[in-house]
């Protein structure tokens, strides 16, 4: 084995200088920033993925030429707070023929079932929940 001479060590040090302290500082700052960003994304994604009120149409019944009744299943984080859901009734040709902002009263359980009649200008063949929010 050969040992390095002082000249070899100087040549190697000149070719491969030590990393400046500021490069290490930049690396630490970038790592901290990346961890904070990942934490914020996880928090924001989790918050947005669980809305306060979710509703869907469990079934609906034809109420004649000018009404359709929707049976809603409403799930709330806080059942003591009322909710407001916007319902839209559509005709066979997909034209909106009725709309209603239904108030869901406070309940005791997280899941509430309620029937909501929606008045229409023509016969409706379907009804959907457009959005829900706490009142």
HELIX and SHEET records of a PDB file:
HELIX    1   1 UNK A    6  UNK A   15  1                                  10    
HELIX    2   2 UNK A   21  UNK A   49  1                                  29    
SHEET    1   A 3 UNK A  53  UNK A  62  0                                        
SHEET    2   A 3 UNK A  67  UNK A  76 -1                                        
SHEET    3   A 3 UNK A 111  UNK A 119 -1                                        
SHEET    1   B 3 UNK A  96  UNK A 104  0                                        
SHEET    2   B 3 UNK A  83  UNK A  90 -1                                        
SHEET    3   B 3 UNK A 126  UNK A 134 -1                                        
END                                                                             
